[in-house]
Amino acid sequence: MKVKDLEFKEFISAEAIDQKVKELAAKVSEDYKDKTPLLLPILNGSFVFASDLVKELTVPCRISFVKVSSYNGTQSTGQLKTLIGLEESLFNQHIIIIEDIVDTGLTLQKIVEELRALGTKSVEVVALLRKKPAREKSIEVKYVGFDIEEEFVLGYGLDYDGLGRNSKGIYQAANGQ
C-alpha cells in the first residue's frame, strides 16, 4: 500500500488487533470491576482503538477527550502542543488514558503529570502499541497491546500526515523508511 511517498506492508492483521483489544478490555474490566473510570482517549490517533476498546468493556465508564500533538511527518518533534483540554473536574477520579502508540513517551509523561496534579485517585494507561524508546525510558503503561521496535506504522487510527487512519490493520513502512 502506498501513502504519499512511502510504501507500507502489513505489520499487524485486523484479526490480531481485534483479539488483543478484547484481551485488554477484559484486563481493564477486571481491574476496575468496582469502579467507574473516566476514559481519556488521546486524539486523533486513538479514536479507532478507543471505540473498539470501550465496546468490549464490561464496567460502567465515562469518556472525555484530549488532543495533543508532538509529531510532524514521521518524526516526533519533542515539542508538545495541547490543542483541546478537559473542561470537567478530575478530582478524585480514576483515569484511564487511551493511547494508540507510545513512541518516545514525551507526550504521555506530560499528560500523566498534568492529570496527577489535578488530584486524581489514579491514572493508568492503555496503549495499543509501545515502541522501544518508551520501554527503555520505563514509561508507565499498565496495559500494552503490542511491543514493537522503532518501525514507522500507520492504520487503525495511526496516520502519516493525516492519511492511512482508516485501514483495519496496522502497516509498517517498507524498506526501513
N, CA, C and O of each residue as an XYZ file, in Angstrom:
708
protein
N       0.857     -1.171      0.000
C       0.000      0.000      0.000
C       0.905      1.236      0.000
O       1.891      1.295      0.734
N       0.560      2.203     -0.820
C       1.353      3.431     -0.882
C       0.552      4.585     -0.280
O      -0.618      4.783     -0.609
N       1.197      5.341      0.604
C       0.603      6.545      1.187
C       1.614      7.659      0.984
O       2.732      7.610      1.495
N       1.196      8.664      0.227
C       2.080      9.765     -0.150
C       3.338      9.187     -0.803
O       3.250      8.537     -1.845
N       4.504      9.420     -0.200
C       5.767      8.981     -0.801
C       6.308      7.672     -0.227
O       7.407      7.256     -0.593
N       5.557      7.010      0.670
C       6.059      5.802      1.325
C       5.236      4.568      0.970
O       4.019      4.635      0.794
N       5.939      3.441      0.870
C       5.306      2.141      0.686
C       5.152      1.487      2.063
O       6.048      1.574      2.903
N       4.009      0.832      2.284
C       3.751      0.154      3.547
C       3.352     -1.285      3.290
O       2.727     -1.596      2.276
N       3.723     -2.176      4.231
C       3.324     -3.582      4.161
C       2.622     -3.955      5.467
O       2.860     -3.342      6.508
N       1.754     -4.972      5.400
C       1.018     -5.352      6.613
C       1.983     -5.739      7.726
O       2.961     -6.451      7.502
N       1.690     -5.259      8.919
C       2.536     -5.488     10.091
C       1.760     -6.259     11.162
O       2.265     -7.242     11.706
N       0.523     -5.812     11.470
C      -0.341     -6.499     12.430
C      -1.729     -6.592     11.791
O      -2.318     -5.580     11.413
N      -2.233     -7.800     11.679
C      -3.516     -8.013     11.000
C      -4.687     -7.466     11.818
O      -4.593     -7.289     13.033
N      -5.777     -7.209     11.124
C      -7.002     -6.745     11.784
C      -7.485     -7.786     12.797
O      -7.997     -7.419     13.855
N      -7.331     -9.068     12.494
C      -7.754    -10.128     13.399
C      -6.923    -10.138     14.675
O      -7.464    -10.313     15.767
N      -5.618     -9.953     14.547
C      -4.742     -9.908     15.726
C      -5.069     -8.699     16.599
O      -5.048     -8.789     17.826
N      -5.369     -7.580     15.969
C      -5.743     -6.373     16.714
C      -7.044     -6.618     17.471
O      -7.147     -6.292     18.654
N      -8.034     -7.188     16.795
C      -9.328     -7.454     17.426
C      -9.158     -8.340     18.656
O      -9.748     -8.069     19.702
N      -8.368     -9.381     18.539
C      -8.132    -10.288     19.667
C      -7.436     -9.557     20.812
O      -7.794     -9.744     21.975
N      -6.458     -8.738     20.495
C      -5.714     -8.010     21.528
C      -6.608     -6.995     22.230
O      -6.511     -6.832     23.446
N      -7.472     -6.313     21.492
C      -8.400     -5.347     22.092
C      -9.304     -6.056     23.102
O      -9.551     -5.534     24.188
N      -9.790     -7.229     22.749
C     -10.645     -7.998     23.664
C      -9.878     -8.395     24.921
O     -10.427     -8.334     26.021
N      -8.622     -8.799     24.776
C      -7.792     -9.158     25.934
C      -7.568     -7.949     26.844
O      -7.689     -8.053     28.065
N      -7.243     -6.806     26.244
C      -7.010     -5.593     27.032
C      -8.287     -5.169     27.764
O      -8.237     -4.798     28.936
N      -9.417     -5.225     27.082
C     -10.696     -4.850     27.696
C     -11.026     -5.764     28.874
O     -11.536     -5.301     29.894
N     -10.739     -7.047     28.741
C     -11.001     -7.986     29.834
C     -10.142     -7.646     31.055
O     -10.626     -7.702     32.186
N      -8.865     -7.292     30.836
C      -7.976     -6.927     31.948
C      -8.441     -5.645     32.627
O      -8.489     -5.566     33.855
N      -8.782     -4.642     31.822
C      -9.259     -3.371     32.375
C     -10.564     -3.602     33.145
O     -10.729     -3.087     34.251
N     -11.474     -4.358     32.576
C     -12.755     -4.634     33.226
C     -12.556     -5.333     34.564
O     -13.247     -5.020     35.534
N     -11.639     -6.259     34.626
C     -11.354     -6.960     35.885
C     -10.767     -5.991     36.917
O     -11.190     -5.980     38.073
N      -9.800     -5.187     36.500
C      -9.137     -4.264     37.433
C     -10.060     -3.158     37.937
O      -9.848     -2.623     39.025
N     -11.072     -2.816     37.160
C     -11.967     -1.704     37.520
C     -13.391     -2.181     37.821
O     -14.347     -1.417     37.684
N     -13.530     -3.443     38.230
C     -14.873     -4.009     38.412
C     -15.698     -3.284     39.472
O     -16.927     -3.305     39.404
N     -15.064     -2.652     40.435
C     -15.790     -1.930     41.485
C     -15.640     -0.421     41.356
O     -15.876      0.311     42.317
N     -15.253      0.042     40.190
C     -15.007      1.473     39.972
C     -15.725      1.924     38.703
O     -16.175      1.111     37.895
N     -15.818      3.233     38.555
C     -16.364      3.821     37.332
C     -15.300      4.769     36.786
O     -15.299      5.956     37.111
N     -14.397      4.249     35.960
C     -13.292      5.098     35.479
C     -13.754      6.109     34.423
O     -14.770      5.934     33.751
N     -12.962      7.164     34.315
C     -13.122      8.129     33.228
C     -12.073      7.772     32.187
O     -10.873      7.841     32.452
N     -12.530      7.392     31.012
C     -11.629      7.054     29.915
C     -11.254      8.326     29.193
O     -12.104      9.169     28.907
N      -9.976      8.458     28.902
C      -9.456      9.668     28.290
C      -8.658      9.313     27.037
O      -7.429      9.258     27.085
N      -9.339      9.073     25.915
C      -8.611      8.807     24.677
C      -7.867     10.068     24.213
O      -8.378     11.183     24.317
N      -6.657      9.861     23.703
C      -5.848     10.953     23.181
C      -6.095     11.005     21.670
O      -5.768     10.071     20.938
N      -6.671     12.105     21.232
C      -6.979     12.282     19.811
C      -5.764     12.791     19.051
O      -4.908     13.431     19.662
N      -5.645     12.547     17.773
C      -6.596     11.905     16.907
C      -6.396     10.395     16.837
O      -7.354      9.653     16.623
N      -5.179      9.943     17.012
C      -4.823      8.561     16.703
C      -5.580      7.481     17.433
O      -5.814      6.414     16.866
N      -5.975      7.718     18.681
C      -6.562      6.628     19.471
C      -8.049      6.427     19.240
O      -8.635      5.535     19.853
N      -8.685      7.216     18.384
C     -10.141      7.149     18.296
C     -10.651      5.783     17.851
O     -11.684      5.337     18.351
N      -9.976      5.111     16.943
C     -10.431      3.795     16.475
C     -10.238      2.759     17.594
O     -11.152      1.997     17.908
N      -9.055      2.743     18.181
C      -8.746      1.831     19.288
C      -9.692      2.080     20.459
O     -10.234      1.131     21.026
N      -9.893      3.335     20.823
C     -10.766      3.672     21.951
C     -12.190      3.184     21.696
O     -12.822      2.619     22.589
N     -12.686      3.397     20.506
C     -14.044      2.971     20.161
C     -14.203      1.462     20.321
O     -15.177      1.000     20.917
N     -13.264      0.703     19.800
C     -13.343     -0.757     19.896
C     -13.162     -1.224     21.341
O     -13.855     -2.140     21.785
N     -12.244     -0.608     22.071
C     -11.984     -0.982     23.458
C     -13.217     -0.738     24.328
O     -13.605     -1.607     25.109
N     -13.825      0.421     24.202
C     -14.991      0.787     25.009
C     -16.135     -0.205     24.782
O     -16.839     -0.565     25.725
N     -16.317     -0.638     23.556
C     -17.395     -1.581     23.253
C     -17.194     -2.934     23.922
O     -18.156     -3.678     24.114
N     -15.957     -3.262     24.279
C     -15.653     -4.548     24.917
C     -15.616     -4.466     26.444
O     -15.600     -5.501     27.109
N     -15.602     -3.260     27.011
C     -15.550     -3.113     28.465
C     -16.870     -3.550     29.096
O     -17.941     -3.345     28.527
N     -16.776     -4.157     30.282
C     -17.975     -4.607     30.990
C     -18.238     -3.791     32.248
O     -19.126     -4.135     33.028
N     -17.482     -2.717     32.459
C     -17.669     -1.846     33.625
C     -18.288     -0.527     33.182
O     -18.087     -0.093     32.048
N     -19.048      0.115     34.082
C     -19.567      1.437     33.734
C     -18.389      2.405     33.611
O     -17.437      2.328     34.387
N     -18.452      3.297     32.657
C     -17.367      4.244     32.471
C     -17.896      5.504     31.796
O     -18.955      5.505     31.169
N     -17.125      6.567     31.944
C     -17.418      7.819     31.252
C     -16.260      8.073     30.294
O     -15.184      7.495     30.448
N     -16.479      8.933     29.309
C     -15.449      9.223     28.321
C     -15.349     10.721     28.098
O     -16.359     11.414     27.975
N     -14.118     11.209     28.047
C     -13.831     12.583     27.649
C     -12.611     12.501     26.740
O     -12.008     11.434     26.628
N     -12.233     13.590     26.093
C     -11.144     13.534     25.116
C     -10.131     14.649     25.325
O     -10.466     15.740     25.786
N      -8.887     14.349     24.976
C      -7.816     15.339     24.966
C      -7.115     15.206     23.627
O      -6.941     14.099     23.116
N      -6.719     16.314     23.072
C      -5.971     16.289     21.817
C      -4.655     17.019     22.031
O      -4.627     18.200     22.374
N      -3.572     16.293     21.823
C      -2.224     16.858     21.902
C      -1.450     16.399     20.686
O      -1.842     15.447     20.011
N      -0.360     17.070     20.412
C       0.419     16.710     19.234
C       1.902     16.910     19.495
O       2.309     17.890     20.119
N       2.707     15.966     19.009
C       4.160     16.117     19.070
C       4.814     15.618     17.795
O       6.032     15.446     17.752
N       4.018     15.382     16.749
C       4.552     14.837     15.507
C       4.512     15.826     14.370
O       3.639     16.692     14.303
N       5.475     15.685     13.475
C       5.497     16.407     12.214
C       6.008     15.405     11.188
O       7.201     15.102     11.159
N       5.120     14.890     10.351
C       5.526     13.856      9.391
C       5.762     12.542     10.098
O       4.856     12.032     10.757
N       6.962     11.972      9.982
C       7.262     10.680     10.588
C       8.078     10.809     11.868
O       8.380      9.796     12.499
N       8.440     12.009     12.263
C       9.323     12.206     13.414
C       8.643     12.981     14.533
O       7.882     13.916     14.285
N       8.931     12.576     15.776
C       8.450     13.330     16.930
C       9.282     14.599     17.039
O      10.508     14.551     16.939
N       8.623     15.729     17.243
C       9.344     16.997     17.352
C       9.840     17.234     18.761
O      10.725     18.060     18.982
N       9.265     16.503     19.731
C       9.632     16.713     21.118
C       8.940     17.930     21.718
O       9.056     18.172     22.920
N       8.232     18.688     20.915
C       7.514     19.867     21.387
C       6.028     19.524     21.431
O       5.443     19.130     20.422
N       5.429     19.675     22.595
C       4.030     19.324     22.767
C       3.143     20.529     22.551
O       3.462     21.640     22.973
N       2.030     20.296     21.891
C       1.055     21.354     21.664
C      -0.285     20.844     22.154
O      -0.883     19.981     21.513
N      -0.769     21.356     23.272
C      -2.093     20.959     23.738
C      -3.109     21.702     22.891
O      -3.123     22.932     22.856
N      -3.952     20.953     22.214
C      -4.903     21.558     21.292
C      -6.307     21.638     21.869
O      -7.015     22.621     21.649
N      -6.711     20.616     22.602
C      -8.028     20.616     23.234
C      -7.844     20.062     24.637
O      -7.257     18.993     24.805
N      -8.334     20.768     25.644
C      -8.172     20.302     27.020
C      -9.483     19.851     27.622
O     -10.533     19.906     26.982
N      -9.407     19.409     28.851
C     -10.584     18.965     29.581
C     -11.301     20.149     30.201
O     -10.676     21.144     30.567
N     -12.612     20.038     30.314
C     -13.399     21.105     30.915
C     -14.117     20.636     32.167
O     -14.927     21.379     32.720
N     -13.841     19.417     32.630
C     -14.505     18.915     33.823
C     -13.478     18.616     34.905
O     -12.296     18.425     34.618
N     -13.939     18.577     36.147
C     -13.053     18.282     37.265
C     -12.660     16.810     37.244
O     -13.500     15.935     37.034
N     -11.392     16.548     37.461
C     -10.905     15.174     37.518
C     -10.564     14.772     38.947
O     -10.085     13.665     39.191
N     -10.813     15.670     39.878
C     -10.504     15.412     41.282
C     -11.197     14.132     41.741
O     -12.395     13.943     41.531
N     -10.412     13.259     42.373
C     -10.922     12.017     42.957
C     -11.443     11.016     41.920
O     -12.214     10.122     42.268
N     -11.045     11.149     40.679
C     -11.490     10.250     39.602
C     -10.405      9.212     39.289
O      -9.212      9.477     39.436
N     -10.846      8.032     38.858
C      -9.931      7.027     38.314
C      -9.860      7.287     36.813
O     -10.870      7.198     36.114
N      -8.669      7.607     36.322
C      -8.483      7.973     34.918
C      -7.761      6.847     34.188
O      -6.782      6.295     34.690
N      -8.250      6.514     33.005
C      -7.548      5.583     32.116
C      -7.288      6.325     30.812
O      -8.217      6.628     30.063
N      -6.028      6.614     30.552
C      -5.626      7.256     29.304
C      -5.580      6.175     28.232
O      -5.026      5.098     28.453
N      -6.159      6.463     27.078
C      -6.129      5.517     25.952
C      -5.255      6.123     24.861
O      -5.560      7.189     24.325
N      -4.167      5.432     24.540
C      -3.218      5.887     23.518
C      -3.136      4.861     22.403
O      -3.208      3.657     22.650
N      -2.986      5.341     21.173
C      -2.767      4.435     20.060
C      -1.347      3.887     20.106
O      -1.127      2.687     19.940
N      -0.378      4.788     20.337
C       1.025      4.384     20.327
C       1.818      5.246     21.301
O       1.634      6.462     21.365
N       2.695      4.604     22.052
C       3.626      5.322     22.911
C       4.983      5.191     22.242
O       5.580      4.115     22.216
N       5.454      6.295     21.707
C       6.681      6.316     20.919
C       7.852      6.696     21.823
O       8.529      5.819     22.359
N       8.093      7.976     21.994
C       9.162      8.437     22.883
C       8.676      8.508     24.321
O       9.477      8.441     25.253
N       7.371      8.642     24.508
C       6.800      8.779     25.843
C       6.694     10.213     26.319
O       6.139     10.466     27.388
N       7.217     11.167     25.543
C       7.191     12.575     25.960
C       5.768     13.085     26.143
O       5.458     13.716     27.154
N       4.920     12.821     25.190
C       3.534     13.269     25.262
C       2.842     12.642     26.465
O       2.188     13.332     27.248
N       2.990     11.350     26.601
C       2.326     10.622     27.666
C       2.784     11.094     29.046
O       1.952     11.288     29.932
N       4.081     11.279     29.243
C       4.589     11.746     30.527
C       3.972     13.082     30.918
O       3.591     13.281     32.071
N       3.874     13.986     29.966
C       3.304     15.302     30.240
C       1.838     15.176     30.648
O       1.404     15.818     31.604
N       1.090     14.371     29.943
C      -0.330     14.195     30.240
C      -0.523     13.568     31.622
O      -1.347     14.041     32.405
N       0.225     12.517     31.926
C       0.101     11.843     33.225
C       0.431     12.812     34.357
O      -0.293     12.868     35.351
N       1.516     13.577     34.219
C       1.892     14.555     35.246
C       0.795     15.584     35.456
O       0.454     15.908     36.594
N       0.240     16.101     34.363
C      -0.825     17.102     34.469
C      -2.058     16.526     35.162
O      -2.677     17.199     35.986
N      -2.414     15.296     34.835
C      -3.595     14.675     35.439
C      -3.387     14.396     36.925
O      -4.286     14.633     37.732
N      -2.227     13.902     37.285
C      -1.952     13.626     38.705
C      -1.972     14.907     39.529
O      -2.370     14.895     40.694
N      -1.548     16.000     38.930
C      -1.546     17.296     39.626
C      -2.961     17.803     39.895
O      -3.146     18.710     40.707
N      -3.954     17.233     39.230
C      -5.350     17.663     39.403
C      -6.074     16.888     40.513
O      -7.283     17.042     40.690
N      -5.337     16.058     41.258
C      -5.934     15.347     42.385
C      -6.717     14.106     42.005
O      -7.676     13.750     42.689
N      -6.330     13.443     40.931
C      -6.998     12.213     40.521
C      -6.715     11.099     41.533
O      -5.685     11.117     42.207
N      -7.627     10.135     41.636
C      -7.403      8.969     42.507
C      -6.335      8.075     41.912
O      -5.460      7.581     42.623
N      -6.407      7.869     40.608
C      -5.424      7.038     39.925
C      -5.378      7.440     38.454
O      -6.355      7.939     37.896
N      -4.220      7.210     37.844
C      -4.045      7.448     36.414
C      -3.294      6.242     35.851
O      -2.156      5.977     36.236
N      -3.931      5.522     34.947
C      -3.293      4.399     34.272
C      -3.387      4.626     32.769
O      -4.139      5.477     32.292
N      -2.596      3.835     32.034
C      -2.537      3.992     30.583
C      -2.776      2.648     29.915
O      -2.231      1.625     30.330
N      -3.602      2.668     28.870
C      -3.748      1.517     27.983
C      -3.313      1.990     26.599
O      -3.822      2.985     26.084
N      -2.368      1.268     26.005
C      -1.845      1.641     24.686
C      -1.863      0.422     23.780
O      -1.504     -0.681     24.192
N      -2.280      0.634     22.558
C      -2.266     -0.464     21.607
C      -0.835     -0.858     21.265
O      -0.507     -2.044     21.211
N       0.020      0.145     21.034
C       1.420     -0.095     20.656
C       2.356      0.660     21.584
O       2.051      1.769     22.020
N       3.505      0.049     21.884
C       4.557      0.723     22.654
C       5.884      0.465     21.956
O       6.282     -0.682     21.750
N       6.560      1.549     21.595
C       7.849      1.430     20.906
C       9.001      1.271     21.887
O       8.880      1.575     23.074
N      10.110      0.791     21.366
C      11.313      0.523     22.148
C      11.787      1.735     22.961
O      12.120      1.559     24.133
N      11.837      2.961     22.402
C      12.318      4.096     23.214
C      11.499      4.311     24.486
O      12.062      4.692     25.512
N      10.205      4.079     24.446
C       9.365      4.230     25.641
C       9.680      3.130     26.650
O       9.681      3.377     27.856
N       9.946      1.916     26.165
C      10.311      0.822     27.079
C      11.652      1.122     27.734
O      11.829      0.881     28.928
N      12.588      1.641     26.966
C      13.919      1.941     27.502
C      13.868      3.034     28.562
O      14.677      3.031     29.489
N      12.934      3.963     28.438
C      12.789      5.049     29.413
C      11.855      4.658     30.551
O      11.582      5.473     31.433
N      11.364      3.427     30.543
C      10.443      2.929     31.564
C       9.210      3.806     31.717
O       8.783      4.095     32.835
N       8.642      4.228     30.601
C       7.393      4.983     30.619
C       6.294      4.039     31.116
O       6.147      2.930     30.602
N       5.519      4.486     32.123
C       4.487      3.658     32.727
C       3.303      3.442     31.781
O       2.575      4.379     31.453
N       3.127      2.208     31.357
C       1.956      1.830     30.572
C       1.484      0.500     31.154
O       2.122     -0.534     30.955
N       0.363      0.534     31.876
C      -0.102     -0.671     32.567
C      -0.620     -1.733     31.603
O      -0.391     -2.927     31.799
N      -1.316     -1.289     30.566
C      -1.925     -2.227     29.614
C      -1.343     -1.972     28.225
O      -1.555     -0.905     27.649
N      -0.611     -2.947     27.686
C       0.042     -2.799     26.378
C      -0.452     -3.888     25.447
O      -0.438     -5.070     25.788
N      -0.891     -3.472     24.257
C      -1.304     -4.440     23.256
C      -0.111     -5.136     22.629
O       0.051     -6.349     22.764
N       0.726     -4.366     21.941
C       1.887     -4.919     21.234
C       3.115     -4.061     21.496
O       3.057     -2.836     21.383
N       4.223     -4.700     21.847
C       5.514     -4.014     21.903
C       6.152     -4.138     20.533
O       6.248     -5.234     19.981
N       6.590     -3.007     19.984
C       7.250     -3.006     18.678
C       8.598     -2.319     18.820
O       8.886     -1.713     19.853
N       9.411     -2.411     17.799
C      10.716     -1.757     17.841
C      10.539     -0.283     17.461
O       9.809      0.437     18.142
N      11.177      0.170     16.410
C      11.070      1.584     16.050
C      10.457      1.782     14.667
O      10.699      2.791     14.004
N       9.663      0.805     14.246
C       9.019      0.889     12.943
C       8.092      2.109     12.872
O       7.478      2.503     13.864
N       8.009      2.691     11.681
C       7.000      3.718     11.455
C       5.775      3.001     10.936
O       5.830      2.328      9.906
N       4.652      3.145     11.655
C       3.446      2.389     11.331
C       2.251      3.311     11.112
O       2.210      4.439     11.602
N       1.284      2.795     10.362
C       0.021      3.512     10.183
C      -1.103      2.511     10.074
O      -0.878      1.308      9.937
N      -2.323      3.027     10.138
C      -3.522      2.203     10.085
C      -4.152      2.086     11.456
O      -3.505      2.372     12.464
N      -5.404      1.670     11.506
C      -6.156      1.504     12.749
C      -6.064      2.775     13.609
O      -5.860      2.711     14.822
N      -6.220      3.916     12.952
C      -6.192      5.205     13.643
C      -4.874      5.943     13.525
O      -4.843      7.169     13.637
N      -3.785      5.224     13.301
C      -2.460      5.844     13.149
C      -2.333      6.409     11.735
O      -2.875      5.849     10.782
N      -1.607      7.528     11.610
C      -1.568      8.172     10.302
C      -0.159      8.562      9.873
O       0.792      8.533     10.654
N      -0.069      8.920      8.620
C       1.115      9.549      8.044
C       0.613     10.839      7.417
O      -0.030     10.819      6.368
N       0.906     11.948      8.058
C       0.419     13.268      7.635
C      -1.088     13.271      7.380
O      -1.563     13.823      6.388
N      -1.833     12.640      8.302
C      -3.283     12.645      8.233
C      -3.903     11.533      7.408
O      -5.126     11.387      7.404
N      -3.100     10.749      6.714
C      -3.618      9.691      5.833
C      -3.362      8.302      6.428
O      -2.436      8.110      7.216
N      -4.195      7.348      6.035
C      -3.998      5.951      6.410
C      -4.713      5.505      7.665
O      -4.655      4.325      8.013
N      -5.389      6.409      8.357
C      -6.057      6.047      9.614
C      -7.146      4.990      9.426
O      -7.430      4.227     10.348
N      -7.750      4.940      8.251
C      -8.914      4.097      8.039
C      -8.594      2.649      7.658
O      -9.515      1.897      7.338
N      -7.346      2.239      7.681
C      -7.002      0.840      7.420
C      -7.324      0.000      8.652
O      -7.066      0.423      9.779
N      -7.888     -1.193      8.440
C      -8.284     -2.043      9.563
C      -7.089     -2.691     10.250
O      -7.139     -2.983     11.445
N      -6.017     -2.915      9.499
C      -4.803     -3.476     10.069
C      -3.798     -2.363     10.319
O      -4.067     -1.189     10.062
N      -2.627     -2.761     10.829
C      -1.528     -1.811     11.020
C      -0.444     -2.172     10.026
O      -0.081     -3.337      9.867
N       0.065     -1.147      9.360
C       1.046     -1.312      8.292
C       2.360     -0.628      8.665
O       2.377      0.421      9.311
N       3.455     -1.250      8.242
C       4.798     -0.762      8.521
C       5.398     -0.190      7.241
O       5.203     -0.721      6.148
N       6.133      0.908      7.410
C       6.848      1.470      6.263
C       7.840      0.428      5.762
O       8.609     -0.132      6.543
N       7.821      0.171      4.461
C       8.685     -0.845      3.866
C      10.114     -0.305      3.711
O      10.336      0.904      3.648
N      11.059     -1.222      3.652
C      12.468     -0.887      3.389
C      13.061      0.084      4.403
O      13.879      0.933      4.050
N      12.646     -0.042      5.672
C      13.252      0.766      6.740
C      13.020      2.259      6.621
O      13.777      3.043      7.194
N      11.980      2.679      5.885
C      11.707      4.115      5.698
C      11.231      4.739      6.985
O      10.953      5.937      7.025
